[in-house]
């Protein structure tokens, strides 16, 4: 199994940066950082105001408050935290923490690998099964991971059969249905 899937589904807790607990990096955070053309996503120097901006964005739930960012009390608190007793070494540790957090979250998996003209499926089967059940409305993202394996397989087989997939039926069942 690719490390990507382990990290995506069994993530390590988001770090505390500049005294703020970051939230798991979500689509909304990435959208806001992309809108701000943030160097964490696009490269470039990470000056203190840009690090503070990223900490502010990544420590809030969606929708991220951006109106009056410079006047926001929490941003002023972050600025004070960044300047209060912050040695160059401590600052670099904070920058490294938010860089590692972002890099781990925006990593993508190898989608397919071509080996001798055969394609290998790269998504782990438990995730494919969970996605199938969630997309069919059989389970929610919150409860699919607690479903007993045999039950999950049974629901998925029933879904496939209801959609006309006869590969899940025995020859006897196909004859009886005819």
MIBAMI-904110 format. One record per residue (C-alpha): residue number from 1; residue in three letters; x, y, z. Coordinates in steps of 0.02 Angstrom, whole numbers, plus 50000, padded with zeros to 5 digits. Example, Ala and Ser with C-alpha at 12.3 -4.5 7.8 and 13.67 -1.06 7.14 Angstrom:
k:1&r:ALA&xx:50615&yy:49775&zz:50390 .
k:2&r:SER&xx:50684&yy:49947&zz:50357 .
This chain:
k:1&r:UNK&xx:50000&yy:50000&zz:50000 .
k:2&r:UNK&xx:50065&yy:50173&zz:49957 .
k:3&r:UNK&xx:50114&yy:50282&zz:50104 .
k:4&r:UNK&xx:49995&yy:50415&zz:50037 .
k:5&r:UNK&xx:49842&yy:50313&zz:50086 .
k:6&r:UNK&xx:49909&yy:50276&zz:50260 .
k:7&r:UNK&xx:49943&yy:50461&zz:50288 .
k:8&r:UNK&xx:49775&yy:50514&zz:50215 .
k:9&r:UNK&xx:49667&yy:50395&zz:50316 .
k:10&r:UNK&xx:49773&yy:50379&zz:50473 .
k:11&r:UNK&xx:49843&yy:50555&zz:50485 .
k:12&r:UNK&xx:49956&yy:50617&zz:50622 .
k:13&r:UNK&xx:49882&yy:50760&zz:50724 .
k:14&r:UNK&xx:49905&yy:50931&zz:50647 .
k:15&r:UNK&xx:50044&yy:51029&zz:50732 .
k:16&r:UNK&xx:50036&yy:51179&zz:50845 .
k:17&r:UNK&xx:50122&yy:51325&zz:50758 .
k:18&r:UNK&xx:50147&yy:51494&zz:50842 .
k:19&r:UNK&xx:50040&yy:51432&zz:50985 .
k:20&r:UNK&xx:49893&yy:51389&zz:50869 .
k:21&r:UNK&xx:49825&yy:51214&zz:50845 .
k:22&r:UNK&xx:49812&yy:51190&zz:50658 .
k:23&r:UNK&xx:49665&yy:51093&zz:50590 .
k:24&r:UNK&xx:49689&yy:50950&zz:50468 .
k:25&r:UNK&xx:49726&yy:51036&zz:50302 .
k:26&r:UNK&xx:49561&yy:51032&zz:50209 .
k:27&r:UNK&xx:49503&yy:51078&zz:50035 .
k:28&r:UNK&xx:49443&yy:51246&zz:50100 .
k:29&r:UNK&xx:49614&yy:51287&zz:50172 .
k:30&r:UNK&xx:49699&yy:51241&zz:50008 .
k:31&r:UNK&xx:49573&yy:51346&zz:49911 .
k:32&r:UNK&xx:49607&yy:51499&zz:50021 .
k:33&r:UNK&xx:49796&yy:51474&zz:50014 .
k:34&r:UNK&xx:49786&yy:51456&zz:49824 .
k:35&r:UNK&xx:49680&yy:51614&zz:49814 .
k:36&r:UNK&xx:49814&yy:51705&zz:49914 .
k:37&r:UNK&xx:49946&yy:51629&zz:49797 .
k:38&r:UNK&xx:50031&yy:51569&zz:49955 .
k:39&r:UNK&xx:50213&yy:51514&zz:49946 .
k:40&r:UNK&xx:50171&yy:51356&zz:50044 .
k:41&r:UNK&xx:50082&yy:51296&zz:49887 .
k:42&r:UNK&xx:50175&yy:51387&zz:49750 .
k:43&r:UNK&xx:50350&yy:51404&zz:49822 .
k:44&r:UNK&xx:50443&yy:51561&zz:49863 .
k:45&r:UNK&xx:50504&yy:51644&zz:50022 .
k:46&r:UNK&xx:50406&yy:51619&zz:50182 .
k:47&r:UNK&xx:50420&yy:51791&zz:50262 .
k:48&r:UNK&xx:50343&yy:51806&zz:50436 .
k:49&r:UNK&xx:50182&yy:51889&zz:50374 .
k:50&r:UNK&xx:50152&yy:51743&zz:50253 .
k:51&r:UNK&xx:50182&yy:51614&zz:50390 .
k:52&r:UNK&xx:50062&yy:51707&zz:50506 .
k:53&r:UNK&xx:49936&yy:51714&zz:50364 .
k:54&r:UNK&xx:49950&yy:51524&zz:50338 .
k:55&r:UNK&xx:49934&yy:51489&zz:50524 .
k:56&r:UNK&xx:49778&yy:51598&zz:50531 .
k:57&r:UNK&xx:49701&yy:51509&zz:50381 .
k:58&r:UNK&xx:49745&yy:51333&zz:50437 .
k:59&r:UNK&xx:49687&yy:51355&zz:50616 .
k:60&r:UNK&xx:49508&yy:51399&zz:50567 .
k:61&r:UNK&xx:49364&yy:51292&zz:50507 .
k:62&r:UNK&xx:49279&yy:51330&zz:50342 .
k:63&r:UNK&xx:49233&yy:51464&zz:50297 .
k:64&r:UNK&xx:49400&yy:51542&zz:50342 .
k:65&r:UNK&xx:49381&yy:51723&zz:50397 .
k:66&r:UNK&xx:49485&yy:51832&zz:50281 .
k:67&r:UNK&xx:49395&yy:51998&zz:50281 .
k:68&r:UNK&xx:49503&yy:52123&zz:50375 .
k:69&r:UNK&xx:49641&yy:51994&zz:50397 .
k:70&r:UNK&xx:49767&yy:52127&zz:50450 .
k:71&r:UNK&xx:49648&yy:52198&zz:50580 .
k:72&r:UNK&xx:49592&yy:52029&zz:50647 .
k:73&r:UNK&xx:49629&yy:52015&zz:50833 .
k:74&r:UNK&xx:49688&yy:51835&zz:50815 .
k:75&r:UNK&xx:49812&yy:51887&zz:50680 .
k:76&r:UNK&xx:49879&yy:52025&zz:50792 .
k:77&r:UNK&xx:49898&yy:51894&zz:50930 .
k:78&r:UNK&xx:49993&yy:51781&zz:50811 .
k:79&r:UNK&xx:50107&yy:51926&zz:50761 .
k:80&r:UNK&xx:50145&yy:51959&zz:50945 .
k:81&r:UNK&xx:50175&yy:51774&zz:50975 .
k:82&r:UNK&xx:50294&yy:51768&zz:50828 .
k:83&r:UNK&xx:50395&yy:51915&zz:50890 .
k:84&r:UNK&xx:50391&yy:51879&zz:51078 .
k:85&r:UNK&xx:50545&yy:51782&zz:51131 .
k:86&r:UNK&xx:50562&yy:51701&zz:50960 .
k:87&r:UNK&xx:50742&yy:51659&zz:50922 .
k:88&r:UNK&xx:50795&yy:51626&zz:50743 .
k:89&r:UNK&xx:50808&yy:51441&zz:50785 .
k:90&r:UNK&xx:50631&yy:51435&zz:50859 .
k:91&r:UNK&xx:50564&yy:51532&zz:50710 .
k:92&r:UNK&xx:50642&yy:51410&zz:50587 .
k:93&r:UNK&xx:50565&yy:51265&zz:50685 .
k:94&r:UNK&xx:50393&yy:51347&zz:50667 .
k:95&r:UNK&xx:50419&yy:51373&zz:50481 .
k:96&r:UNK&xx:50478&yy:51193&zz:50460 .
k:97&r:UNK&xx:50325&yy:51129&zz:50553 .
k:98&r:UNK&xx:50200&yy:51219&zz:50441 .
k:99&r:UNK&xx:50298&yy:51170&zz:50285 .
k:100&r:UNK&xx:50298&yy:50985&zz:50335 .
k:101&r:UNK&xx:50112&yy:50995&zz:50378 .
k:102&r:UNK&xx:50071&yy:51068&zz:50207 .
k:103&r:UNK&xx:50186&yy:50956&zz:50106 .
k:104&r:UNK&xx:50115&yy:50798&zz:50187 .
k:105&r:UNK&xx:49937&yy:50854&zz:50156 .
k:106&r:UNK&xx:49956&yy:50902&zz:49973 .
k:107&r:UNK&xx:50051&yy:50746&zz:49922 .
k:108&r:UNK&xx:49962&yy:50642&zz:49791 .
k:109&r:UNK&xx:49969&yy:50456&zz:49756 .
k:110&r:UNK&xx:50036&yy:50367&zz:49604 .
k:111&r:UNK&xx:49874&yy:50343&zz:49510 .
k:112&r:UNK&xx:49925&yy:50201&zz:49397 .
k:113&r:UNK&xx:50085&yy:50111&zz:49356 .
k:114&r:UNK&xx:50114&yy:50024&zz:49191 .
k:115&r:UNK&xx:50205&yy:49858&zz:49209 .
k:116&r:UNK&xx:50221&yy:49746&zz:49057 .
k:117&r:UNK&xx:50064&yy:49819&zz:48978 .
k:118&r:UNK&xx:49959&yy:49780&zz:49133 .
k:119&r:UNK&xx:49889&yy:49911&zz:49249 .
k:120&r:UNK&xx:49897&yy:49887&zz:49435 .
k:121&r:UNK&xx:49759&yy:49965&zz:49539 .
k:122&r:UNK&xx:49841&yy:50079&zz:49667 .
k:123&r:UNK&xx:49696&yy:50120&zz:49784 .
k:124&r:UNK&xx:49692&yy:49996&zz:49930 .
k:125&r:UNK&xx:49542&yy:49879&zz:49925 .
k:126&r:UNK&xx:49472&yy:49933&zz:50095 .
k:127&r:UNK&xx:49463&yy:50113&zz:50032 .
k:128&r:UNK&xx:49381&yy:50057&zz:49869 .
k:129&r:UNK&xx:49252&yy:49959&zz:49969 .
k:130&r:UNK&xx:49220&yy:50105&zz:50088 .
k:131&r:UNK&xx:49203&yy:50226&zz:49942 .
k:132&r:UNK&xx:49081&yy:50109&zz:49855 .
k:133&r:UNK&xx:48970&yy:50100&zz:50009 .
k:134&r:UNK&xx:48975&yy:50287&zz:50041 .
k:135&r:UNK&xx:48942&yy:50332&zz:49859 .
k:136&r:UNK&xx:48794&yy:50212&zz:49855 .
k:137&r:UNK&xx:48721&yy:50293&zz:50011 .
k:138&r:UNK&xx:48733&yy:50130&zz:50109 .
k:139&r:UNK&xx:48848&yy:50205&zz:50241 .
k:140&r:UNK&xx:48914&yy:50376&zz:50289 .
k:141&r:UNK&xx:49097&yy:50423&zz:50296 .
k:142&r:UNK&xx:49080&yy:50429&zz:50485 .
k:143&r:UNK&xx:49015&yy:50251&zz:50506 .
k:144&r:UNK&xx:49086&yy:50153&zz:50359 .
k:145&r:UNK&xx:49251&yy:50123&zz:50449 .
k:146&r:UNK&xx:49161&yy:50045&zz:50599 .
k:147&r:UNK&xx:49058&yy:49926&zz:50491 .
k:148&r:UNK&xx:49105&yy:49742&zz:50514 .
k:149&r:UNK&xx:49201&yy:49681&zz:50363 .
k:150&r:UNK&xx:49080&yy:49540&zz:50320 .
k:151&r:UNK&xx:48934&yy:49662&zz:50326 .
k:152&r:UNK&xx:49025&yy:49786&zz:50214 .
k:153&r:UNK&xx:49065&yy:49650&zz:50088 .
k:154&r:UNK&xx:48885&yy:49585&zz:50092 .
k:155&r:UNK&xx:48813&yy:49761&zz:50063 .
k:156&r:UNK&xx:48935&yy:49790&zz:49921 .
k:157&r:UNK&xx:48893&yy:49624&zz:49838 .
k:158&r:UNK&xx:48706&yy:49661&zz:49853 .
k:159&r:UNK&xx:48734&yy:49834&zz:49778 .
k:160&r:UNK&xx:48832&yy:49762&zz:49633 .
k:161&r:UNK&xx:48702&yy:49627&zz:49599 .
k:162&r:UNK&xx:48561&yy:49756&zz:49604 .
k:163&r:UNK&xx:48657&yy:49857&zz:49474 .
k:164&r:UNK&xx:48660&yy:49706&zz:49359 .
k:165&r:UNK&xx:48834&yy:49639&zz:49395 .
k:166&r:UNK&xx:48813&yy:49451&zz:49372 .
k:167&r:UNK&xx:48994&yy:49413&zz:49413 .
k:168&r:UNK&xx:48946&yy:49404&zz:49596 .
k:169&r:UNK&xx:48816&yy:49267&zz:49564 .
k:170&r:UNK&xx:48848&yy:49082&zz:49557 .
k:171&r:UNK&xx:48797&yy:48984&zz:49402 .
k:172&r:UNK&xx:48654&yy:48908&zz:49503 .
k:173&r:UNK&xx:48589&yy:49082&zz:49551 .
k:174&r:UNK&xx:48598&yy:49142&zz:49370 .
k:175&r:UNK&xx:48500&yy:48988&zz:49312 .
k:176&r:UNK&xx:48368&yy:49013&zz:49447 .
k:177&r:UNK&xx:48347&yy:49195&zz:49399 .
k:178&r:UNK&xx:48321&yy:49151&zz:49214 .
